[in-house]
């Protein structure tokens, strides 16, 4: 299976992160997350860290596409947050629960992220909106997955702006293009001709063998 795509996304909370909320575009964040799921699911494994504002979006789009999202997504969740796990978590069959570390939120999150970036091989990471945690994820991802592509969606604002500066992302379409489906097809190098597969094991190893051809059933 082709290398996975990591999603780091969030809607900034004006109380906890007023500076991030001031630049964030909530409509753009929602649209970008939905577009990413539409482009990726059934084509690449999608991995994320269980942000509660994002999980329902993933479920909604995944159910409409008609693939086995329990096989195409991998959710990491720290047991530090066990008491407040979103109910939607139970609908994902592919979940890795990581240990709480010394009852410390930051240490527990670091442990989860280290496992998340060590245990999966990634082709790219997409950063949308978010607050300080998104920047922490970028820094660790870049350290542990140095060959993977980084795609900060600058038009969504929030912490994605800082990630773009740190990554030296200068593509104008990351700032201006709100056609997020087309944006992700370009930046993730996923052809619009590439078929979706119900399960990863059904997907041919060679990308060229996944393309729609004349006479294929839609």
N, C-alpha and C positions, 0 to 999 in steps of 0.2 A: 504494500500500500504506500502511496505517496506520502511524503513528510506531512505532519500535522500542522494545523494553523492554531495559534494561541490567540485568544480574545481577552483583552484587558479593557474593560469598559465600566462606566458608572455615571449616574446622574448626581452631580455635586449637591450636597446638602448646604443650604445657605447658612445654617447655624454652625455646622462643624467646619465648613470650608467656604466662607464668604468670598474669598478672593477667587476661588475656582468657579463658584456659582456665578460670579459677576460676568465671566466671559463665556460661560457654557450656553449652548443652544439646545434646550431639551428636545425640541422637535427634531433637530438634526441628529442628536444622539440616538433617539429611537429609530429614526429612518436608517441611519448607518448600521446599527446593530441588526435590524431586520434584513437589510440588503446583504450584509455579510453572511448571515445564516442562509439566505436564499442562494447565494453563489456557492457556498462551501458544502452544505449538507448533501450527502449522497455522492460527494466527490473527494472530500478530504476529511480526516478526523478533526473535530473541533474540540479544543480543550479550554476550560476556563476555571476560575477559582471560586465559583459559587456566589458571585455578587447577587444579593437578593433582588435588586431592582432589574437585573438582566435575565435571570432564569425564566421568569414568566414569558418574556419576549421570545426566548429560544423555543420554549414549548409551543407557543402559538404558531410560529412559522413552521416549525418542524412537523407539526400535526397536519398542516395544510399541504406539505410537500409529498407526504405518503411514503417516506423511507423509515427504516427502523432506527429512530434517533437514539434508542438505547445502545446501539452499536456504533453510531457515527459521532457520538459526543462522549467526552470523558470529563466528569466533574470532580474537582478536588475540593475537599472541605475539611477544615480544621476542627477537631473535637473541642477546641476551646469555645466554639460557638454552638455547642450541642443543644443548649437550652433554647436557642432561638433559630434553629435550622428552619428554613422555609418549607412549608408543606410540599411544595413542588419538587423538592429533592427526592421524595419517595418515588417519583415517576421516572427517574433516570436509573437504569439498571447498571450503568457503568460509573460507579462512584468510588473514589479512593478517599477514605477518612484517615487523616493524619493525626498524630499524637499531640495532645496539649503539652506544652513545655513549661514547667514550673509555674503554672497558673498565670502565665504572662502573655498578654495579647500579642505584643510585637515578636517575641521569641517564637510563639506558636505559628504566627503567620510566616515568619522567615523559614521555619522548618517545612511548612506546607509548600511554600514556593520553591524551596530547594529541591524537594522531591518532584514537584510538578515539572521543573525544568530539567531535572536529571533523568527522569524515567521515560521521557517521551522525546523522540527526535522531531524537531520542528523545521518546517521550510520557511515559515514567516510568523510574525506576531503583529496584530492589529491593535492600535491604541485609540480609544474613542472616549472623549469627555474625561470624567474621572477626577479624583482628588490625589492626595499625597501617596496613597497606596499604589496608584497606577505608576507613579514615578519610581517607587521602590521595585515594582515588578519589571519595569523597563531596565533598570540598572542591573538587576540580577539576571534577567534574561540575556542581556547583551554579554554578560560575563560567562554564562554557562552555555549559550548557544551563539557563539560569535559569527557563525557562517549564515545564520538565518536572516531573512529580510525583515526590516522594521518598517511598518506602515502606520505613521501617526496621522489620523484624520483631523487635520488642523481646523477645518470648518466647524467641528463640533465643540471647539473651545475647551475650557477646563484644563486639566493636567496634560491633555494631549498637546497643548501649545508648548509646554516645557519639554516634553519628550521630543517634539520636532526640533527644538533648538539643540538639545543634547545629541540627537542623532544626525544633525546637519541636513535634515530633510528640506529640500528647496523646490520640490515639484509644485508648480502652480496649481495643478488640478487638485492637490490635497487641500488647498485653500479655497478654491473657487468652484469646483465641480460638485454639485449636489445630486448628480445622477450616480448614487453610490453603487448601484449594481454594476454599471459600466466601469466605475472607478476600481472596484475590487477585481473584476475580471482582468483589468490591465495590470494592476499592481501585484496580484497574486499569481499571475500567469496561468489563469484557468480559462480555457477557451469556452466560448458559448456553445461550441459544438460538442463539448464533453458530456457524455451521458451521466445520469445519476444511477446509482445502484442501490438496491434495497438494503444490502449488507456489504461490509467491506470485503468479505471473502469472495464476493461475486465480481469484484472489480479487477479487470486485467492489470497486470503489473506495468505494462508499457502504456504510457499516456496516449500514444498514437492509436492504440487499439480500442480506446474508449470513445472515439468520435462517432457521431451520427453519420451515416452514409445513406445515399439514395436507396430507397426501398426498405429502410429500417422502420419498424412500427414505432409510432410516437407514444 
